[in-house]
Amino acid sequence: MKPGEERPAEGGAGASQLELLKLRAAEGIDQAAERLAALSRAIWSEPELAYEEHHAHRVLTRFFEREPPAASWAVQPHFQLPTAFRAEWAPRPAPRALHLGFLCEYDALPGLGHACGHNLIAEVGAAAALGVRAALEGLAGPPPPVKVIVLGTPAEEDGGGKIDLIEAGAFENLDVVFMAHPSQENAAYLLDVAEHDVTVKYYGKASHAAAYPWEGVNALDAAVLAYNNLSVLRQQMKPTWRVHGIIKNGGVKPNIIPSYSELIYYFRAPSMKELQVLTKKAEDCFRAAALATGCTVEIKGGAHDYYNVLPNKSLWKAYMENGEKLGIEFISEDKMLTVPSGSTDFGNVTFVVPGIHPYFYIGSDALNHTEEYTEAAGSQEAQFYTLRTAKALAMTALDVIFKPELLERIREDFKLKLQEEQFLNTVE
């Protein structure tokens, strides 16, 4: 090798060839732009709730089944869950291929539709996968041993479809996973925190509220006390903790002492360790309300806890380098690591496989989970930003394929963060 000469990456692509492949990935996404926009719009126009995304599921599976050239993607339309799917493409059969996963979400919010832009998440995942395929199909010489896998992951807003898929083994043998989430800014990483939800039911005794209220046991009083107990607890909560809930059932008629009430609460904290502490404090508040009113209480946790998203610095730095070449302006690393975000079942994924979950601006300052964001997620303006993000993901995936040293660093980051998290969760 001559001084200054670039060492060829695995698969025969040197530095200049890799940049050419990245251009081809971007071109491939641009060529599919109309089809991708139609895909996103079809999902956006018929919003569906968790585990009920039958229309979105059908639109996505047909998209990959019909994507030219014919039958280029092997599609499993009902993969482990009725509204999940798996689509695979490989340039050539290989027994020890690198498996790259691109994740699509497509469930909506009750009453608001796609106010979190999951139609765009589905589009980004599909577009990035198409970009990688377009690049590898144009590679001169034998293609690298790689398999591109698109996973349709339902029920992110409620239930945790990715956790169901983890338990079913869907993420086994994946090496790196990619997805991106709409937001108000561009960030390679945000502090998506751990989350636990509970349903709290109080049982009392009905009675005539005017004639003989002393015969009743007021379940609504218990719910109100619990709500107030948690409000008092807030003074002792850490700034990074979040508690929010609703009273779902508070009685049927004012002149009947409510014999039943129901609350739903979400608890969030930066780690599973802190989440357990917060949950214990909150459950004490629920039980205290039952004791004070004479009600009995039933506290039931949700089917799945959402874990915090583990950062992978090597992966996000590669993504930022590619994104900046496309004109993406990212928030600072300090802000990335200090501004709390929401929660996602992608956090659980990052405990089993290295992954990246960046956020991207869609041309609107509207806030997620609002009617204004629903409108923005279905706009034509959002398309430019969505496809630009997909290009950055595809380019990063190509780095992973052709830079073995990057893949090694990503795996090392994953191991270190996982060990750190496990250590923190065992410290008393």
C-alpha positions as CSV (number, residue, x, y, z in Angstrom):
1,M,0.0,0.0,0.0
2,K,1.4,3.4,-1.0
3,P,1.7,6.2,1.6
4,G,-1.6,8.1,2.0
5,E,-3.6,5.5,0.1
6,E,-7.0,4.6,1.5
7,R,-7.3,1.1,2.8
8,P,-10.1,-0.6,0.9
9,A,-13.1,-1.4,3.1
10,E,-14.7,-4.8,3.3
11,G,-16.5,-5.6,0.0
12,G,-13.9,-3.8,-2.1
13,A,-15.2,-0.2,-1.7
14,G,-12.5,2.4,-1.0
15,A,-13.2,5.9,0.4
16,S,-14.1,7.4,-2.9
17,Q,-16.2,4.4,-3.9
18,L,-18.0,4.6,-0.6
19,E,-18.9,8.3,-1.3
20,L,-20.2,7.2,-4.7
21,L,-22.3,4.5,-3.2
22,K,-23.8,7.1,-0.8
23,L,-24.7,9.3,-3.7
24,R,-26.4,6.3,-5.4
25,A,-28.3,5.7,-2.2
26,A,-29.6,9.2,-2.2
27,E,-30.5,9.0,-5.9
28,G,-32.3,5.8,-5.3
29,I,-34.4,7.5,-2.6
30,D,-35.1,10.4,-4.8
31,Q,-36.2,8.1,-7.6
32,A,-38.7,6.5,-5.2
33,A,-39.9,9.8,-3.8
34,E,-43.4,9.8,-5.3
35,R,-44.1,6.2,-4.2
36,L,-42.8,7.0,-0.7
37,A,-44.9,10.1,-0.4
38,A,-48.0,8.2,-1.5
39,L,-47.1,5.5,1.1
40,S,-46.9,8.1,3.9
41,R,-50.0,9.9,2.8
42,A,-52.0,6.6,2.7
43,I,-51.0,5.8,6.3
44,W,-51.6,9.4,7.4
45,S,-55.1,9.6,5.9
46,E,-56.5,6.5,7.8
47,P,-55.0,6.7,11.3
48,E,-55.3,3.5,13.3
49,L,-54.7,2.7,17.0
50,A,-52.2,0.3,18.4
51,Y,-52.4,-3.4,17.2
52,E,-55.3,-2.3,14.9
53,E,-53.1,-0.9,12.1
54,H,-54.6,-3.1,9.4
55,H,-54.8,-0.5,6.6
56,A,-51.2,0.8,7.3
57,H,-49.9,-2.8,7.5
58,R,-51.6,-3.6,4.2
59,V,-50.2,-0.5,2.5
60,L,-46.6,-1.2,3.7
61,T,-46.6,-4.9,2.8
62,R,-47.9,-4.2,-0.6
63,F,-45.3,-1.5,-1.1
64,F,-42.5,-4.0,-0.6
65,E,-44.2,-6.8,-2.5
66,R,-44.6,-4.5,-5.5
67,E,-41.4,-2.5,-5.3
68,P,-39.5,-2.9,-8.6
69,P,-37.9,-5.0,-9.7
70,A,-40.7,-7.5,-9.1
71,A,-40.3,-9.8,-6.1
72,S,-37.0,-8.2,-5.0
73,W,-38.1,-8.2,-1.4
74,A,-39.1,-11.4,0.5
75,V,-42.1,-10.3,2.6
76,Q,-43.5,-12.0,5.6
77,P,-46.8,-10.1,5.9
78,H,-47.8,-11.2,9.4
79,F,-44.5,-11.6,11.2
80,Q,-45.1,-12.7,14.8
81,L,-48.0,-10.2,15.2
82,P,-51.0,-9.7,13.0
83,T,-50.0,-6.1,12.1
84,A,-46.2,-6.6,12.0
85,F,-44.2,-7.6,9.0
86,R,-40.7,-8.4,7.8
87,A,-39.3,-7.6,4.4
88,E,-35.8,-8.8,3.4
89,W,-33.4,-8.1,0.6
90,A,-29.8,-9.4,0.0
91,P,-27.5,-8.8,-3.0
92,R,-26.4,-12.4,-2.8
93,P,-26.8,-15.4,-0.5
94,A,-24.3,-15.4,2.3
95,P,-24.1,-17.7,5.4
96,R,-22.6,-15.0,7.6
97,A,-24.1,-11.8,6.3
98,L,-24.3,-8.5,8.2
99,H,-27.9,-8.0,9.2
100,L,-29.1,-4.4,9.2
101,G,-32.6,-3.6,10.4
102,F,-34.8,-0.6,9.4
103,L,-37.8,-0.1,11.6
104,C,-41.2,1.3,10.7
105,E,-43.9,2.5,13.1
106,Y,-47.4,3.4,11.9
107,D,-49.9,3.5,14.8
108,A,-51.7,6.7,15.6
109,L,-53.1,8.6,18.6
110,P,-56.7,8.4,19.7
111,G,-58.6,11.5,18.7
112,L,-55.6,13.2,17.1
113,G,-54.5,10.8,14.3
114,H,-50.8,11.0,13.3
115,A,-49.9,13.7,15.7
116,C,-46.6,12.0,16.4
117,G,-45.8,11.5,12.7
118,H,-45.6,7.7,12.6
119,N,-46.5,7.8,9.0
120,L,-43.2,9.6,8.5
121,I,-41.4,7.0,10.6
122,A,-42.7,4.3,8.3
123,E,-41.6,6.3,5.3
124,V,-38.1,6.9,6.7
125,G,-37.6,3.3,7.4
126,A,-38.8,2.2,4.0
127,A,-36.8,4.9,2.2
128,A,-33.6,4.2,4.0
129,A,-33.8,0.5,3.1
130,L,-34.5,1.3,-0.5
131,G,-31.5,3.6,-0.5
132,V,-29.1,0.9,0.8
133,R,-30.5,-1.5,-1.8
134,A,-30.0,1.0,-4.6
135,A,-26.4,1.6,-3.6
136,L,-25.5,-2.1,-3.3
137,E,-27.1,-3.0,-6.6
138,G,-24.8,-0.5,-8.3
139,L,-21.7,-1.8,-6.7
140,A,-18.9,-2.9,-9.1
141,G,-17.6,-6.3,-8.2
142,P,-18.9,-8.8,-5.8
143,P,-21.3,-7.3,-3.2
144,P,-20.6,-7.5,0.5
145,P,-22.3,-10.2,2.6
146,V,-25.2,-8.2,3.9
147,K,-29.0,-8.5,4.4
148,V,-31.3,-5.5,4.6
149,I,-34.3,-6.2,6.8
150,V,-37.3,-3.9,7.2
151,L,-39.4,-4.6,10.3
152,G,-42.9,-3.2,10.7
153,T,-43.4,-2.6,14.4
154,P,-46.9,-1.8,15.5
155,A,-48.2,-0.4,18.7
156,E,-45.5,2.1,19.8
157,E,-48.0,4.5,21.3
158,D,-49.7,1.9,23.5
159,G,-48.6,-1.6,24.4
160,G,-45.1,-1.9,23.0
161,G,-45.1,-3.9,19.8
162,K,-41.3,-3.9,19.6
163,I,-41.2,-5.6,23.0
164,D,-43.6,-8.2,21.8
165,L,-41.3,-8.7,18.8
166,I,-38.2,-8.9,21.0
167,E,-39.9,-11.6,23.1
168,A,-40.7,-13.5,19.9
169,G,-37.1,-13.4,18.7
170,A,-37.6,-10.9,15.9
171,F,-34.4,-9.0,16.8
172,E,-32.1,-12.0,17.1
173,N,-29.2,-12.0,14.7
174,L,-29.7,-8.3,13.8
175,D,-26.4,-6.4,14.0
176,V,-27.5,-2.8,13.9
177,V,-31.0,-1.2,13.7
178,F,-32.0,2.2,12.4
179,M,-35.1,4.4,12.6
180,A,-35.9,8.1,13.0
181,H,-38.6,10.1,14.7
182,P,-40.2,13.4,13.7
183,S,-39.7,16.3,16.1
184,Q,-39.1,20.1,16.1
185,E,-35.4,19.8,15.8
186,N,-32.6,17.6,14.4
187,A,-30.9,15.5,17.0
188,A,-28.8,12.4,16.6
189,Y,-30.0,11.4,20.1
190,L,-32.3,12.6,22.8
191,L,-32.9,11.3,26.4
192,D,-35.8,9.1,25.8
193,V,-36.6,7.9,29.3
194,A,-37.9,4.7,30.9
195,E,-41.7,4.5,31.4
196,H,-44.1,2.4,33.5
197,D,-47.9,2.8,33.3
198,V,-50.5,1.6,35.8
199,T,-54.2,1.3,36.0
200,V,-55.6,2.0,39.5
201,K,-59.1,0.8,40.5
202,Y,-60.9,1.8,43.7
203,Y,-63.8,-0.2,45.0
204,G,-66.2,1.4,47.5
205,K,-69.9,1.1,48.2
206,A,-72.8,2.9,46.5
207,S,-75.4,4.8,48.5
208,H,-77.9,7.6,48.1
209,A,-75.7,10.8,48.3
210,A,-78.5,12.9,49.9
211,A,-80.6,10.5,52.0
212,Y,-77.9,8.4,53.7
213,P,-74.4,9.2,52.4
214,W,-72.9,7.7,55.6
215,E,-73.8,4.3,54.3
216,G,-71.5,4.7,51.2
217,V,-67.8,4.3,50.6
218,N,-66.8,6.9,48.1
219,A,-64.4,5.6,45.4
220,L,-64.2,9.0,43.7
221,D,-62.9,10.5,46.9
222,A,-60.1,7.9,46.8
223,A,-59.3,8.8,43.2
224,V,-59.2,12.5,44.1
225,L,-57.0,11.9,47.1
226,A,-54.6,9.8,45.0
227,Y,-54.4,12.5,42.5
228,N,-53.7,15.1,45.2
229,N,-51.2,12.8,46.9
230,L,-49.2,12.6,43.7
231,S,-49.4,16.3,43.3
232,V,-47.9,16.7,46.8
233,L,-45.2,14.2,46.0
234,R,-44.0,16.4,43.1
235,Q,-42.1,18.6,45.6
236,Q,-39.8,15.6,46.4
237,M,-39.5,14.4,42.8
238,K,-36.3,14.8,40.9
239,P,-36.4,17.3,38.0
240,T,-36.0,14.4,35.5
241,W,-39.0,12.4,36.8
242,R,-42.4,12.7,35.3
243,V,-45.8,11.6,36.6
244,H,-49.0,12.3,34.6
245,G,-52.4,10.7,34.7
246,I,-56.2,10.9,34.3
247,I,-59.3,9.9,36.2
248,K,-60.9,7.6,33.7
249,N,-64.0,6.8,35.7
250,G,-65.4,8.8,38.6
251,G,-69.0,7.6,39.0
252,V,-72.3,7.5,37.1
253,K,-74.6,10.1,38.7
254,P,-74.2,12.9,41.3
255,N,-76.8,11.5,43.7
256,I,-75.1,8.1,43.9
257,I,-72.0,7.7,46.0
258,P,-69.5,6.3,43.5
259,S,-68.7,2.7,44.2
260,Y,-66.0,2.5,41.5
261,S,-63.3,4.8,40.2
262,E,-60.4,4.3,37.9
263,L,-57.2,6.2,37.1
264,I,-54.5,5.7,34.5
265,Y,-51.0,7.0,35.2
266,Y,-47.6,7.0,33.5
267,F,-44.4,7.3,35.4
268,R,-41.1,8.2,33.7
269,A,-37.5,8.4,34.8
270,P,-34.0,8.4,33.1
271,S,-33.3,4.8,34.0
272,M,-35.1,1.6,35.1
273,K,-33.4,1.9,38.5
274,E,-34.9,5.4,39.1
275,L,-38.2,4.3,37.6
276,Q,-38.6,1.6,40.2
277,V,-38.0,4.2,43.0
278,L,-40.6,6.5,41.5
279,T,-43.1,3.7,41.0
280,K,-42.8,2.7,44.7
281,K,-43.5,6.2,45.9
282,A,-46.5,6.6,43.6
283,E,-48.0,3.2,44.6
284,D,-47.7,4.3,48.3
285,C,-49.8,7.4,47.3
286,F,-52.5,5.2,45.8
287,R,-52.6,2.9,48.8
288,A,-52.8,5.8,51.2
289,A,-55.9,7.1,49.4
290,A,-57.6,3.7,49.8
291,L,-56.8,3.6,53.5
292,A,-58.1,7.1,54.1
293,T,-61.4,6.5,52.4
294,G,-62.0,2.9,53.3
295,C,-61.9,1.7,49.7
296,T,-60.1,-1.3,48.4
297,V,-57.5,-0.7,45.7
298,E,-56.2,-2.7,42.8
299,I,-53.0,-1.5,41.1
300,K,-52.1,-3.2,37.8
301,G,-49.1,-2.4,35.7
302,G,-49.1,-2.3,31.9
303,A,-48.0,-5.2,29.8
304,H,-44.6,-3.8,29.1
305,D,-42.2,-1.3,30.6
306,Y,-40.4,1.0,28.1
307,Y,-36.7,1.1,28.8
308,N,-34.6,4.2,28.3
309,V,-32.8,4.5,25.0
310,L,-29.1,3.6,25.3
311,P,-26.9,6.0,23.4
312,N,-24.4,4.7,20.8
313,K,-22.0,7.5,20.3
314,S,-20.1,5.9,17.4
315,L,-23.3,5.4,15.5
316,W,-24.7,8.8,16.1
317,K,-21.4,10.6,15.2
318,A,-21.4,8.7,11.9
319,Y,-25.0,9.7,11.3
320,M,-24.2,13.4,12.1
321,E,-21.3,13.4,9.7
322,N,-23.6,12.1,6.9
323,G,-26.4,14.4,7.9
324,E,-24.3,17.5,7.9
325,K,-23.2,16.7,4.3
326,L,-26.8,16.8,3.4
327,G,-27.3,20.2,5.1
328,I,-28.9,19.0,8.3
329,E,-28.1,21.3,11.2
330,F,-28.1,19.4,14.5
331,I,-28.5,20.7,18.0
332,S,-25.4,20.6,20.2
333,E,-24.3,17.5,22.0
334,D,-24.8,19.2,25.4
335,K,-28.4,19.8,24.5
336,M,-28.8,16.2,23.2
337,L,-27.7,14.8,26.5
338,T,-29.5,17.1,28.9
339,V,-33.0,17.7,27.4
340,P,-35.5,14.9,28.4
341,S,-37.8,13.6,25.7
342,G,-40.6,11.1,25.7
343,S,-40.5,7.3,25.9
344,T,-40.4,4.7,23.2
345,D,-40.3,0.9,23.0
346,F,-37.2,1.4,20.9
347,G,-35.4,1.7,24.2
348,N,-36.0,-2.0,24.8
349,V,-34.5,-2.7,21.4
350,T,-31.3,-0.8,22.4
351,F,-30.8,-3.3,25.3
352,V,-30.6,-6.2,22.8
353,V,-29.0,-4.7,19.7
354,P,-27.0,-1.5,18.9
355,G,-29.3,1.1,17.3
356,I,-29.9,4.7,16.5
357,H,-33.2,6.7,17.0
358,P,-32.5,10.3,15.8
359,Y,-35.1,13.0,15.7
360,F,-35.7,15.2,12.7
361,Y,-37.4,18.5,11.9
362,I,-40.3,18.4,9.4
363,G,-40.7,22.0,8.5
364,S,-43.0,23.0,11.4
365,D,-42.6,24.4,14.9
366,A,-45.8,22.6,16.0
367,L,-45.4,20.3,19.0
368,N,-45.9,16.5,18.9
369,H,-49.3,15.2,20.1
370,T,-51.2,18.3,18.9
371,E,-53.7,18.8,16.1
372,E,-51.1,21.2,14.5
373,Y,-48.5,18.4,14.3
374,T,-51.0,16.0,12.7
375,E,-51.5,18.5,9.9
376,A,-47.7,19.0,9.6
377,A,-47.0,15.3,9.4
378,G,-49.3,15.0,6.4
379,S,-47.9,18.1,4.6
380,Q,-45.9,18.1,1.4
381,E,-43.3,20.3,3.1
382,A,-42.5,17.4,5.5
383,Q,-41.4,15.2,2.6
384,F,-38.1,17.0,1.9
385,Y,-37.0,16.7,5.5
386,T,-38.2,13.1,5.8
387,L,-36.3,11.9,2.7
388,R,-33.2,13.9,3.7
389,T,-33.2,12.0,7.0
390,A,-33.7,8.7,5.2
391,K,-30.7,9.5,3.1
392,A,-28.6,10.2,6.2
393,L,-29.7,6.8,7.7
394,A,-28.9,5.0,4.4
395,M,-25.5,6.6,4.2
396,T,-24.7,5.7,7.8
397,A,-25.8,2.1,7.1
398,L,-23.3,2.0,4.2
399,D,-20.6,3.2,6.6
400,V,-21.4,0.3,8.9
401,I,-21.2,-2.1,5.9
402,F,-17.9,-0.9,4.5
403,K,-16.1,0.3,7.6
404,P,-15.4,-2.7,9.8
405,E,-13.6,-0.6,12.4
406,L,-16.8,1.5,12.8
407,L,-18.9,-1.6,13.3
408,E,-16.5,-2.7,15.9
409,R,-16.7,0.6,17.8
410,I,-20.5,0.5,17.6
411,R,-20.5,-3.0,19.2
412,E,-18.1,-1.8,21.8
413,D,-20.2,1.2,22.7
414,F,-23.2,-1.1,23.0
415,K,-21.5,-3.4,25.4
416,L,-20.1,-0.6,27.5
417,K,-23.5,1.2,27.8
418,L,-25.2,-2.1,28.6
419,Q,-22.7,-2.9,31.3
420,E,-23.0,0.6,32.7
421,E,-26.8,0.4,32.8
422,Q,-26.7,-3.0,34.5
423,F,-24.3,-1.7,37.1
424,L,-26.5,1.3,37.8
425,N,-29.5,-0.8,38.2
426,T,-27.9,-3.0,40.9
427,V,-26.5,0.0,43.0
428,E,-28.6,0.4,46.1
